[in-house]
Amino acid sequence: INAGITSQLLLTQFKIEGVVHYGIAGNANPSLHIGFVTIPQYWSHSALWSWQRYGYGPSDELPLEPNGDYTRNIGYIKFADYAENVTACNSHDNLLNNVWFQPEEVFPVDGTPEQRQHAFWIPVDPLYFNISKSLEDMELENCVNATTCLDETPRVVQVHRGTSAGIYVDNAAYRSFIYKKFNVTPVDMESAAVALICMQQRVPFIIIRALSDLAGGGSAESNEIDTFISLASNNSVNVVVEFIKRLVAAPLVSDH
């Protein structure tokens, strides 16, 4: 919420040509590692849910769905799929049932105020994303100090998707679910809010996130955010600085 408010204040008070948002994030992609810097093409807010009534299933209509307020198009998570030791429960019922992922409502500044749009996957600016491809040749930090280094040499990687929610993800089952369901790599709390504001205000943006931990742990180097947060932060900053240099040097197109 704070990131969204701050972004709107900046766009309101200043003449902003574009937004470059950066930081660190958890990692849901098992093929990438701590210290890597990821640049997703799309972002989503994945914590706007319609929580289904107990006893209902995938074929049951959600409240307000006929009015277009909620949808079953994006998909759901069934809590019973992750239940263990349920023999102690007499009914074995899934009291938490299902939650359905929902798109955000957006009212673009160039649209009719009363006509809402829905958005789940928000694309970054195509020019910015194209320029960021050239960053994949950068050398990144690999060691915190002389005795603490990463097993995999970090690099800059363009990825398909990232996602945000007001949740610190430290759960391997949920991490695996969102990766398989949505093909996301960075998982954070702020980026989708920035993306939604930029979409609503029609301002080009890009988001750069260094991976500081494997969300939920799982290996010797996973979830060691206390150890590698400074390395990930430095890698993120270095990539942002280099991106801005290349952005300034790039030929402009008519839309920018």
C-alpha positions as CSV (number, residue, x, y, z in Angstrom):
1,I,0.0,0.0,0.0
2,N,2.8,2.4,0.9
3,A,4.5,1.8,-2.4
4,G,1.3,2.5,-4.3
5,I,0.7,5.7,-2.4
6,T,4.2,7.0,-2.8
7,S,4.2,6.2,-6.5
8,Q,0.9,8.2,-7.0
9,L,2.3,11.1,-5.0
10,L,5.5,11.2,-7.1
11,L,3.5,11.1,-10.4
12,T,1.1,13.8,-9.1
13,Q,3.8,16.2,-7.8
14,F,6.4,15.9,-10.5
15,K,6.7,15.6,-14.3
16,I,7.7,11.9,-14.4
17,E,8.8,10.5,-17.8
18,G,9.1,6.9,-16.5
19,V,9.5,4.8,-13.4
20,V,12.4,2.4,-12.6
21,H,11.5,0.4,-9.5
22,Y,14.1,-1.9,-7.9
23,G,15.0,-3.8,-4.8
24,I,15.3,-7.4,-3.6
25,A,12.8,-10.3,-3.7
26,G,12.2,-13.8,-2.7
27,N,12.7,-16.4,-5.5
28,A,10.0,-18.9,-6.6
29,N,12.0,-20.2,-9.6
30,P,14.1,-23.3,-8.7
31,S,16.4,-22.8,-11.8
32,L,17.7,-19.4,-10.5
33,H,19.7,-18.6,-7.4
34,I,20.5,-16.0,-4.7
35,G,22.1,-12.9,-6.1
36,F,20.6,-13.2,-9.6
37,V,19.0,-10.0,-10.8
38,T,15.6,-10.6,-12.5
39,I,13.7,-8.4,-14.9
40,P,10.1,-9.7,-15.4
41,Q,8.1,-8.8,-18.4
42,Y,4.8,-8.9,-16.4
43,W,3.7,-8.3,-12.8
44,S,0.6,-9.3,-10.9
45,H,-1.0,-8.7,-7.5
46,S,-1.7,-12.2,-6.4
47,A,-3.4,-11.6,-3.1
48,L,-6.8,-10.3,-4.2
49,W,-8.9,-13.4,-3.5
50,S,-12.5,-14.4,-3.6
51,W,-12.6,-16.9,-0.7
52,Q,-15.2,-19.6,-1.5
53,R,-17.8,-20.7,0.9
54,Y,-17.3,-24.1,2.6
55,G,-18.8,-26.9,0.6
56,Y,-18.7,-25.2,-2.8
57,G,-16.4,-26.4,-5.6
58,P,-14.9,-25.2,-8.9
59,S,-18.2,-25.4,-10.8
60,D,-20.1,-23.3,-8.3
61,E,-20.5,-19.6,-9.2
62,L,-18.8,-17.0,-7.0
63,P,-20.8,-14.2,-5.4
64,L,-21.2,-11.2,-7.8
65,E,-19.6,-13.2,-10.6
66,P,-22.5,-12.5,-13.0
67,N,-22.0,-8.8,-12.5
68,G,-18.3,-9.0,-13.5
69,D,-17.0,-8.3,-10.0
70,Y,-15.4,-11.7,-9.6
71,T,-14.1,-14.4,-12.0
72,R,-13.0,-18.0,-12.1
73,N,-10.8,-17.4,-15.2
74,I,-7.5,-17.0,-13.4
75,G,-7.7,-20.1,-11.2
76,Y,-7.7,-21.1,-7.6
77,I,-5.8,-22.8,-4.8
78,K,-7.5,-25.7,-3.1
79,F,-6.3,-25.9,0.5
80,A,-7.2,-29.6,0.8
81,D,-4.4,-30.4,-1.7
82,Y,-1.9,-29.5,1.0
83,A,-3.5,-31.1,4.0
84,E,-1.5,-33.6,6.1
85,N,-2.4,-35.7,9.1
86,V,-6.1,-35.3,8.6
87,T,-7.1,-38.6,10.1
88,A,-7.5,-36.8,13.5
89,C,-10.4,-34.9,12.0
90,N,-13.7,-36.9,12.1
91,S,-15.1,-35.4,9.0
92,H,-11.9,-34.8,7.0
93,D,-13.6,-31.7,5.7
94,N,-11.7,-28.9,3.9
95,L,-13.0,-26.0,6.0
96,L,-10.8,-23.5,4.3
97,N,-12.1,-24.7,0.9
98,N,-10.7,-22.7,-2.1
99,V,-9.5,-19.2,-2.9
100,W,-9.9,-17.8,-6.4
101,F,-7.3,-15.3,-7.7
102,Q,-8.8,-12.0,-8.9
103,P,-7.7,-9.2,-11.2
104,E,-7.5,-5.6,-9.9
105,E,-9.9,-2.9,-11.0
106,V,-8.2,-0.1,-12.9
107,F,-9.5,3.2,-14.0
108,P,-7.0,4.6,-16.5
109,V,-6.6,8.4,-16.6
110,D,-7.3,8.5,-20.4
111,G,-10.5,6.4,-20.0
112,T,-14.1,7.2,-19.0
113,P,-14.1,7.5,-15.2
114,E,-17.1,5.3,-14.8
115,Q,-15.8,2.5,-17.0
116,R,-13.5,0.2,-15.1
117,Q,-11.0,-2.2,-16.6
118,H,-9.6,-5.4,-15.0
119,A,-5.9,-6.3,-14.9
120,F,-4.0,-9.2,-13.6
121,W,-0.8,-9.4,-15.7
122,I,0.6,-5.9,-16.1
123,P,3.3,-5.6,-18.8
124,V,6.4,-3.4,-18.3
125,D,7.2,-0.8,-20.9
126,P,8.4,-2.7,-24.1
127,L,11.2,-0.2,-24.9
128,Y,12.5,-0.4,-21.3
129,F,12.3,-4.2,-21.4
130,N,14.1,-4.3,-24.8
131,I,17.0,-2.1,-23.4
132,S,17.2,-4.3,-20.3
133,K,18.1,-7.3,-22.5
134,S,21.5,-5.8,-23.0
135,L,22.2,-5.9,-19.2
136,E,22.6,-9.7,-19.3
137,D,26.3,-9.2,-20.1
138,M,26.9,-7.5,-16.7
139,E,29.2,-9.0,-14.1
140,L,27.6,-9.2,-10.6
141,E,29.0,-9.6,-7.1
142,N,29.5,-13.2,-6.0
143,C,30.9,-12.9,-2.5
144,V,29.9,-11.2,0.7
145,N,33.4,-11.4,2.0
146,A,36.6,-13.4,1.5
147,T,35.0,-16.5,3.1
148,T,31.3,-16.3,2.1
149,C,30.5,-16.8,-1.6
150,L,27.7,-18.1,-3.6
151,D,27.8,-21.5,-5.3
152,E,26.3,-20.1,-8.5
153,T,27.7,-17.0,-10.2
154,P,24.9,-14.4,-10.3
155,R,23.8,-12.9,-13.6
156,V,21.1,-10.6,-14.9
157,V,18.1,-12.5,-16.4
158,Q,15.0,-11.4,-18.1
159,V,12.1,-13.6,-16.8
160,H,8.5,-14.0,-17.8
161,R,6.6,-13.0,-14.6
162,G,6.9,-11.6,-11.1
163,T,4.2,-11.3,-8.5
164,S,3.5,-9.3,-5.3
165,A,1.3,-9.6,-2.2
166,G,1.3,-8.2,1.3
167,I,2.8,-11.5,2.4
168,Y,6.4,-12.6,3.3
169,V,6.5,-16.0,1.6
170,D,8.5,-18.5,3.6
171,N,6.6,-21.6,2.6
172,A,7.9,-24.1,0.1
173,A,4.5,-25.5,-0.8
174,Y,3.1,-22.1,-1.7
175,R,6.3,-21.1,-3.5
176,S,6.0,-24.2,-5.6
177,F,2.3,-23.6,-6.3
178,I,2.7,-20.0,-7.6
179,Y,5.7,-21.0,-9.7
180,K,3.8,-23.9,-11.3
181,K,0.6,-22.0,-11.6
182,F,1.9,-18.6,-12.8
183,N,5.5,-19.2,-13.9
184,V,6.7,-16.4,-11.6
185,T,10.3,-15.8,-10.4
186,P,10.6,-12.8,-8.1
187,V,8.1,-12.7,-5.2
188,D,7.8,-9.4,-3.3
189,M,5.4,-7.0,-1.6
190,E,5.6,-3.7,-3.5
191,S,6.2,-4.1,-7.3
192,A,2.6,-4.8,-8.3
193,A,1.4,-1.7,-6.6
194,V,3.9,0.4,-8.5
195,A,2.9,-1.4,-11.8
196,L,-0.8,-0.8,-11.2
197,I,-0.3,2.9,-10.5
198,C,1.9,3.3,-13.6
199,M,-0.7,1.5,-15.7
200,Q,-3.5,3.6,-14.4
201,Q,-1.5,6.8,-15.0
202,R,-0.1,5.6,-18.4
203,V,3.5,6.1,-17.4
204,P,6.2,3.7,-18.7
205,F,7.8,1.5,-16.1
206,I,10.2,-1.3,-15.5
207,I,11.0,-3.3,-12.3
208,I,14.3,-4.9,-11.4
209,R,14.6,-7.3,-8.5
210,A,17.6,-9.1,-7.1
211,L,16.9,-12.5,-5.5
212,S,17.8,-12.6,-1.8
213,D,16.4,-16.0,-0.8
214,L,14.5,-19.0,-2.0
215,A,11.0,-18.4,-0.6
216,G,10.5,-21.2,1.8
217,G,14.0,-22.6,1.8
218,G,15.1,-25.9,0.5
219,S,18.9,-26.1,0.1
220,A,22.1,-25.1,1.8
221,E,22.1,-21.6,0.6
222,S,18.3,-21.1,0.6
223,N,16.5,-18.5,2.6
224,E,19.8,-17.1,4.0
225,I,18.5,-13.5,3.5
226,D,20.4,-12.3,6.6
227,T,23.7,-13.4,4.9
228,F,23.1,-12.3,1.3
229,I,20.8,-9.3,1.6
230,S,23.7,-6.9,1.2
231,L,25.0,-8.7,-1.9
232,A,21.6,-8.9,-3.5
233,S,21.0,-5.2,-2.7
234,N,24.3,-4.2,-4.3
235,N,23.6,-6.3,-7.4
236,S,20.2,-4.7,-7.8
237,V,21.6,-1.1,-7.4
238,N,24.4,-1.8,-9.9
239,V,22.0,-3.1,-12.5
240,V,19.7,-0.1,-12.1
241,V,22.5,2.3,-12.5
242,E,23.7,0.6,-15.7
243,F,20.1,0.4,-17.0
244,I,19.7,4.1,-16.6
245,K,23.0,4.7,-18.5
246,R,21.8,2.6,-21.4
247,L,18.3,4.1,-21.3
248,V,19.7,7.6,-21.6
249,A,22.0,6.5,-24.5
250,A,19.2,4.7,-26.3
251,P,17.4,6.3,-29.3
252,L,14.0,7.4,-28.4
253,V,10.8,6.3,-30.1
254,S,7.7,8.4,-30.7
255,D,5.8,7.1,-27.7
256,H,8.5,8.1,-25.1
